[in-house]
């Protein structure tokens, strides 16, 4: 039930992305904006920059990443089970 390798890999990848790579995404958007000069990309840079800063300074960052991974792993089977138990 909860042992789908694909779901575990996705959950771990998302948690690691949130924990380590959120500020790096802002840098990627910044560089992409300077290559293309497309204004909405700069707004994406600002959003990821703010999210990376505030999420990085949040003391519950590890707990939030763990909770996101747990939701990705456990929520789909629970929803499937609840829908089948009508």
Buried (B, 14 or more C-beta within 10 A) or exposed (E): EEEEEEBBEBBBEBBEBBBEBBBEBBBBBBEBBEEEEEEEBBEBBEEBBEBBEEBEEEEEBEEBBBEBBEEBBBEEBEEEEEEEEE
